[in-house]
Amino acid sequence: MPDPLLTLLIGSAVIAILLLLSWPDNGLLARWQRLRRSTGRVLNEDALKHMFETEIRGRRATPQSVSGALRVPVSRAVALLGDMEQRELIAVVGDELQLTPSGRRAALHVIRAHRLWERHLAEDTGFVETEWHELAERREHEMSPPEADRLAARLGYPTRDPHGDPIPTSRGEMVLNGGRPLTAMPPNVAASIVHIEDEPETVYAQLVAEGLYPGMCVRLIEATSQRVRFWANGDEHVLAPIVAANLSVVPVEQAVEVDDRGGVPLHQLRLGESGEVVRISPRCRGAERRRLLDLGIVPGTRIGAEMVSPAGDPTAYRVRGALVAFRREQADFIRVTQVSETTS
């Protein structure tokens, strides 16, 4: 004869499991269904974004290209595309995928949300450049059009993201930068960087490490199948062609080096020397830039190098009567011209 207590315990456990699975709003089944819907929506939006960006580059989007962009099997991509066709987001013409007007609007919203969020991360936070893209990839699927409108207003309706990509307006309008790869420029022609591609991450990290940014003037020296040499920021840079191809530039009439208008990095001052601030590098953004401005580091401010830590970094500088420690990478943002007076 079954033990009544054991039967009661088993029955209670079964009921608890059923409640846990089927509770209307927070049960595991409901959560799994929401996650599945969310994952499907994210894949759909990523597919629309891929198709739009492929079109902008003058290429054709295919199930195979969507599969590669989404990192899913071709069979999964075909199923997603079939669902998107039924919802009239895309049209299939032969083996080519085309966006419908509603699909184009959806793609532009995701792109707008992504680029606005990257601009927010660059201007308002302390996240480093190499983190902006991944964080924006997550946020772009959560932002509604009204939220994007509010963010755009707070940022002052920017037209470019930190990488130089155009930010669509709420109406889907945007102006392309018209750039071409640095590797396609003729030698000894002054050009301005208008876009730095942020994918793949390893290539982008290398470009960031070189100190390159949109708006910087460059001049190609040579481009071969082994290397690309160019001048930027007063220095010679050497990159692999596959890396340099991620820099888009436009010719400029005059060779005005944006970061070479006089001045050297602050860290080049030796102990006892003083310098006068020329500017803060455009590479310094967000919270880091605000901190420097709050310390009174503006053009004309005098800074003296007074002491260095035993490890060689950071260095303490005299700024407006106060001692402030800067790491080498922070001091590199501050450009100064040396003055004859020395610190006491």
C-alpha positions as CSV (number, residue, x, y, z in Angstrom):
1,M,0.0,0.0,0.0
2,P,1.5,3.4,-1.0
3,D,2.7,5.6,1.8
4,P,0.2,8.6,2.1
5,L,2.9,11.0,3.0
6,L,5.1,10.0,0.1
7,T,2.1,10.3,-2.3
8,L,1.3,13.8,-0.9
9,L,4.9,14.9,-1.3
10,I,5.1,13.6,-4.9
11,G,1.7,15.2,-5.8
12,S,2.8,18.6,-4.3
13,A,6.1,18.5,-6.2
14,V,4.2,17.8,-9.5
15,I,1.8,20.6,-8.9
16,A,4.7,23.0,-8.0
17,I,6.5,22.1,-11.2
18,L,3.4,22.6,-13.3
19,L,2.8,26.0,-11.7
20,L,6.5,27.0,-12.3
21,L,6.2,26.0,-15.9
22,S,2.8,27.4,-16.7
23,W,2.4,30.5,-14.5
24,P,0.8,33.1,-16.9
25,D,3.4,35.9,-16.9
26,N,6.6,34.6,-15.2
27,G,6.5,30.9,-15.7
28,L,9.4,29.1,-17.4
29,L,7.2,28.3,-20.4
30,A,6.1,31.9,-20.8
31,R,9.7,33.1,-20.4
32,W,10.9,30.6,-23.0
33,Q,8.2,31.7,-25.4
34,R,9.1,35.4,-24.9
35,L,12.8,34.6,-25.4
36,R,12.0,32.6,-28.6
37,R,9.9,35.5,-30.0
38,S,12.6,38.0,-29.0
39,T,15.4,35.9,-30.6
40,G,13.3,35.6,-33.8
41,R,12.7,39.4,-33.9
42,V,16.4,40.1,-33.3
43,L,17.4,37.8,-36.2
44,N,14.7,39.4,-38.5
45,E,16.0,42.9,-37.7
46,D,19.6,41.9,-38.2
47,A,18.6,40.4,-41.6
48,L,16.9,43.6,-42.6
49,K,19.9,45.6,-41.5
50,H,22.2,43.4,-43.4
51,M,20.1,43.7,-46.6
52,F,20.1,47.5,-46.3
53,E,23.8,47.8,-45.8
54,T,24.5,45.4,-48.6
55,E,22.3,47.5,-50.9
56,I,24.2,50.7,-49.9
57,R,27.4,49.0,-50.9
58,G,26.0,48.2,-54.3
59,R,25.8,44.4,-53.7
60,R,23.1,41.8,-53.8
61,A,21.7,40.2,-50.6
62,T,21.1,36.4,-50.9
63,P,20.1,33.7,-48.5
64,Q,23.7,32.7,-48.3
65,S,24.8,36.3,-47.4
66,V,22.1,36.5,-44.8
67,S,23.2,33.2,-43.3
68,G,26.8,34.4,-43.0
69,A,25.8,37.8,-41.5
70,L,23.5,36.1,-38.9
71,R,25.8,33.2,-38.3
72,V,23.0,30.7,-38.7
73,P,22.6,27.7,-41.1
74,V,21.3,28.5,-44.5
75,S,18.2,26.4,-43.7
76,R,17.4,28.7,-40.7
77,A,18.1,31.8,-42.8
78,V,15.7,30.6,-45.5
79,A,13.0,30.0,-42.9
80,L,13.5,33.5,-41.5
81,L,13.3,35.0,-44.9
82,G,10.2,33.1,-45.8
83,D,8.5,34.5,-42.7
84,M,9.7,38.0,-43.5
85,E,8.3,37.7,-47.1
86,Q,4.9,36.7,-45.7
87,R,5.0,39.8,-43.5
88,E,5.8,41.9,-46.6
89,L,9.1,43.1,-45.2
90,I,11.1,41.7,-48.1
91,A,10.5,40.6,-51.7
92,V,12.3,37.7,-53.4
93,V,13.2,38.3,-57.0
94,G,14.9,35.3,-58.4
95,D,17.8,34.6,-56.1
96,E,18.0,38.2,-54.9
97,L,16.4,39.7,-51.8
98,Q,14.9,43.2,-51.9
99,L,13.5,45.3,-49.1
100,T,9.9,46.5,-49.3
101,P,9.0,50.0,-48.1
102,S,8.0,48.7,-44.7
103,G,11.2,46.5,-44.5
104,R,13.3,49.5,-45.4
105,R,11.7,51.6,-42.6
106,A,12.3,48.8,-40.1
107,A,15.9,48.5,-41.2
108,L,16.5,52.2,-40.9
109,H,15.1,52.3,-37.4
110,V,17.4,49.6,-36.2
111,I,20.4,51.4,-37.9
112,R,19.3,54.7,-36.4
113,A,19.0,53.3,-32.9
114,H,22.4,51.6,-33.1
115,R,24.3,54.7,-34.3
116,L,22.5,57.0,-31.9
117,W,23.4,54.7,-29.0
118,E,27.0,54.6,-30.1
119,R,27.1,58.4,-30.2
120,H,25.6,58.4,-26.6
121,L,28.2,55.9,-25.4
122,A,31.0,58.1,-26.9
123,E,29.7,61.4,-25.6
124,D,28.1,60.5,-22.3
125,T,29.8,57.5,-20.8
126,G,33.3,56.2,-20.0
127,F,33.1,53.0,-22.1
128,V,36.1,52.6,-24.3
129,E,35.8,52.7,-28.1
130,T,36.2,49.0,-28.6
131,E,33.1,48.4,-26.5
132,W,30.7,50.8,-28.3
133,H,29.7,48.5,-31.1
134,E,28.8,45.5,-29.0
135,L,26.8,47.5,-26.5
136,A,24.9,49.2,-29.3
137,E,24.2,45.9,-30.9
138,R,22.2,44.9,-27.8
139,R,20.4,48.2,-27.3
140,E,19.4,48.7,-31.0
141,H,16.7,46.0,-30.7
142,E,15.2,47.4,-27.5
143,M,14.8,51.1,-28.5
144,S,11.4,52.2,-29.8
145,P,11.1,55.0,-32.3
146,P,9.9,57.5,-29.7
147,E,12.9,56.6,-27.5
148,A,15.2,57.1,-30.5
149,D,13.6,60.5,-31.1
150,R,14.2,61.6,-27.5
151,L,17.8,60.4,-27.6
152,A,18.5,62.2,-30.8
153,A,17.0,65.4,-29.3
154,R,19.2,65.1,-26.2
155,L,22.3,64.6,-28.3
156,G,21.5,67.6,-30.5
157,Y,20.3,65.7,-33.6
158,P,23.8,64.4,-34.6
159,T,24.2,63.4,-38.3
160,R,27.2,61.0,-37.7
161,D,28.1,58.3,-35.3
162,P,31.6,58.2,-33.7
163,H,32.9,56.1,-36.6
164,G,31.6,58.5,-39.3
165,D,28.6,56.5,-40.3
166,P,25.5,58.7,-41.2
167,I,22.7,58.6,-38.7
168,P,19.2,58.4,-40.4
169,T,16.6,60.9,-39.4
170,S,13.2,59.9,-38.0
171,R,12.0,60.1,-41.6
172,G,14.7,57.7,-42.8
173,E,16.8,60.4,-44.5
174,M,20.6,60.3,-44.3
175,V,23.6,61.7,-46.3
176,L,26.3,59.2,-47.2
177,N,29.9,60.2,-46.6
178,G,31.0,59.5,-50.1
179,G,34.3,58.1,-49.0
180,R,36.5,55.4,-50.6
181,P,39.1,53.1,-49.1
182,L,42.4,54.7,-48.3
183,T,44.1,52.0,-50.4
184,A,42.3,53.4,-53.4
185,M,43.8,56.9,-53.0
186,P,46.7,58.0,-55.1
187,P,50.0,58.7,-53.2
188,N,50.8,62.2,-51.8
189,V,47.2,63.4,-52.0
190,A,45.8,64.9,-48.8
191,A,42.6,63.2,-47.6
192,S,40.4,63.3,-44.6
193,I,39.1,60.1,-42.8
194,V,35.3,60.1,-43.0
195,H,34.6,56.6,-41.7
196,I,36.3,53.8,-39.7
197,E,34.7,50.4,-40.1
198,D,34.1,48.9,-36.7
199,E,33.9,45.3,-37.8
200,P,35.6,42.9,-37.5
201,E,36.5,43.8,-33.9
202,T,40.1,42.8,-34.2
203,V,40.7,45.0,-37.1
204,Y,38.9,47.9,-35.5
205,A,40.9,47.5,-32.3
206,Q,44.1,47.9,-34.3
207,L,42.9,51.1,-36.0
208,V,42.0,52.5,-32.5
209,A,45.4,51.6,-31.2
210,E,46.9,53.6,-34.1
211,G,45.1,56.6,-32.8
212,L,43.0,57.1,-36.0
213,Y,39.6,58.8,-35.9
214,P,37.1,60.5,-38.3
215,G,38.2,64.0,-39.3
216,M,41.9,63.2,-39.2
217,C,43.9,64.2,-42.2
218,V,46.1,61.5,-43.9
219,R,48.4,61.3,-46.8
220,L,49.1,58.0,-48.5
221,I,52.8,57.2,-49.1
222,E,52.6,53.8,-50.7
223,A,50.2,50.9,-51.0
224,T,51.4,47.4,-52.0
225,S,50.1,43.9,-51.5
226,Q,52.2,43.6,-48.4
227,R,51.7,47.0,-46.6
228,V,50.1,50.4,-46.7
229,R,52.2,53.4,-45.5
230,F,50.6,56.8,-44.8
231,W,51.1,60.0,-42.7
232,A,48.6,60.9,-40.0
233,N,48.9,63.0,-36.9
234,G,52.5,63.8,-37.7
235,D,53.6,60.2,-37.7
236,E,54.1,57.5,-40.3
237,H,51.7,54.5,-39.9
238,V,52.2,51.1,-41.5
239,L,49.2,48.8,-41.8
240,A,48.3,45.5,-43.6
241,P,46.2,46.2,-46.6
242,I,43.2,44.4,-45.2
243,V,43.3,46.7,-42.1
244,A,43.9,49.9,-44.1
245,A,40.9,49.1,-46.3
246,N,38.7,49.7,-43.3
247,L,39.6,53.4,-43.5
248,S,37.3,55.5,-45.8
249,V,38.6,58.9,-46.9
250,V,37.8,61.8,-49.1
251,P,40.3,64.1,-50.8
252,V,40.8,67.6,-49.2
253,E,42.1,70.7,-50.9
254,Q,44.8,71.5,-48.4
255,A,47.0,69.2,-46.3
256,V,45.9,70.5,-42.9
257,E,46.8,67.9,-40.3
258,V,44.0,68.0,-37.7
259,D,46.2,66.9,-34.9
260,D,49.4,68.5,-36.1
261,R,48.5,72.2,-35.6
262,G,51.5,72.7,-33.3
263,G,52.0,71.0,-30.0
264,V,53.2,67.7,-28.6
265,P,51.6,65.1,-26.3
266,L,51.8,66.3,-22.7
267,H,53.7,63.2,-21.7
268,Q,56.7,64.4,-23.7
269,L,57.4,67.1,-21.1
270,R,60.3,66.3,-18.9
271,L,60.3,66.9,-15.2
272,G,60.7,70.6,-14.5
273,E,59.4,71.6,-17.9
274,S,56.1,73.5,-18.6
275,G,53.8,73.6,-21.5
276,E,50.8,75.6,-22.7
277,V,47.7,73.6,-23.7
278,V,46.9,73.9,-27.5
279,R,43.9,71.5,-27.5
280,I,42.5,68.2,-26.3
281,S,42.6,65.5,-28.9
282,P,39.2,64.7,-30.6
283,R,39.9,61.1,-29.6
284,C,39.2,62.1,-26.0
285,R,35.4,61.8,-25.6
286,G,32.7,61.5,-23.0
287,A,33.5,61.4,-19.3
288,E,37.2,61.6,-19.9
289,R,36.9,64.8,-21.9
290,R,34.6,66.3,-19.3
291,R,37.0,65.5,-16.5
292,L,39.8,67.3,-18.3
293,L,37.7,70.4,-19.0
294,D,36.5,70.4,-15.3
295,L,40.2,70.5,-14.3
296,G,40.6,73.6,-16.4
297,I,42.6,72.1,-19.2
298,V,41.6,74.4,-22.0
299,P,43.7,76.2,-24.7
300,G,46.1,78.6,-22.9
301,T,46.3,76.7,-19.6
302,R,49.9,76.1,-18.4
303,I,50.9,72.7,-17.1
304,G,54.1,71.7,-15.5
305,A,55.6,68.2,-15.1
306,E,56.6,67.9,-11.4
307,M,57.0,64.3,-10.4
308,V,56.8,60.8,-11.7
309,S,55.8,57.6,-9.9
310,P,58.6,55.0,-9.2
311,A,57.0,52.7,-11.8
312,G,57.3,55.6,-14.4
313,D,53.6,56.0,-14.8
314,P,51.5,58.1,-13.9
315,T,53.1,61.5,-13.8
316,A,52.0,64.4,-11.5
317,Y,51.4,67.7,-13.3
318,R,50.8,71.2,-11.8
319,V,47.5,72.5,-13.2
320,R,46.1,75.8,-12.0
321,G,47.9,75.4,-8.6
322,A,46.8,71.8,-8.0
323,L,48.7,68.6,-8.6
324,V,46.9,66.2,-10.9
325,A,48.2,62.7,-11.9
326,F,47.7,61.5,-15.5
327,R,48.6,58.1,-17.0
328,R,50.5,58.2,-20.2
329,E,47.5,57.4,-22.3
330,Q,45.6,60.3,-20.7
331,A,48.4,62.7,-21.1
332,D,48.6,61.7,-24.8
333,F,45.2,63.4,-25.3
334,I,46.5,66.8,-24.2
335,R,48.6,68.7,-26.7
336,V,50.9,71.4,-25.5
337,T,53.6,73.8,-26.7
338,Q,56.6,74.0,-24.5
339,V,57.2,77.3,-22.7
340,S,60.6,78.6,-21.5
341,E,59.6,78.9,-17.8
342,T,60.3,75.9,-15.7
343,T,58.4,74.8,-12.6
344,S,60.0,75.6,-9.3
